[in-house]
Amino acid sequence: MTLDEKLAVGCKAVELKKAGDRAGYERLLKTIPMPPYLAKVMKEKVGLYFLLNGGWNLSEVEAEFGPDFLSN
């Protein structure tokens, strides 16, 4: 996902939040790939379960760290 695409999704998410659709806001934000550095910190601090079951887009995490990062 390009930076422009991420920005467009983020802007749409903010529109949903302003309209009172908090669930739609959170759902849409989770479609933006999580930055690998953030996933690394979150794995250490809150655990792998949170990453795997939170509905996050982890495509960039897998691309940078490999699929084993999400299984160990």
N, C-alpha and C positions, 0 to 999 in steps of 0.2 A: 504494500500500500504506500503510495507516495505521500509526501508531506502535505501536498495540497488536498489529497483525498482525506487524510486524517483530519485536517482543519475543517473541511466541509462537513464531515461526520460530527465533529465536535460542535460546530455551529448549529447543526440540526438538533443535536442533543440539548443544547442550551435553550433552543426554542421550545422543545418539549417540556423542559423543566419550568420555563416561564409560564407555559400554558397549564401547569399543574400536573403534568404527567410524569411523576417521579420514576415510576417503574419503566416507562418508555425511555426516559433519560438514561437510567442506569443500564438498561439493556443495550441501547445504542452505543454508549461509551465502551462497553465491553467488546464491541466489534472491532475497535481500534486495537491493533497489535500492542501487547504489553512490551515496553522496552526491556531488553534482556537484563540490564543492570538492576531494574526494579524487581524483576522476577527472582533474581539471585538473592536480593535482600529479603524479599517476602518469603522465599523458601526457608531461609535461615531463621527468620523471626516468627513467622506464623505457621510455617509448615507446608509440605507438599500437598496435603489434602486441600488446603485453601486454594492453591493454584489450580489443581485439577478439577475441583468441583465448584469453582466460583463462576464458571461460564466465561472465563477470560479467553481472548484470542491470543494463543501462545505460539503463533507461527514464527515470529521473529526470534523467540526464545529457542525453539527447536533448531532454527537455521543457524543460530550462533553457537549454542552449546551442545547441539545434537540431541537425539531422542532419549538418550540415557539420562540426561539431566532431569527429565520429568518422570523417571521411573525409580530413581534412587533418592 
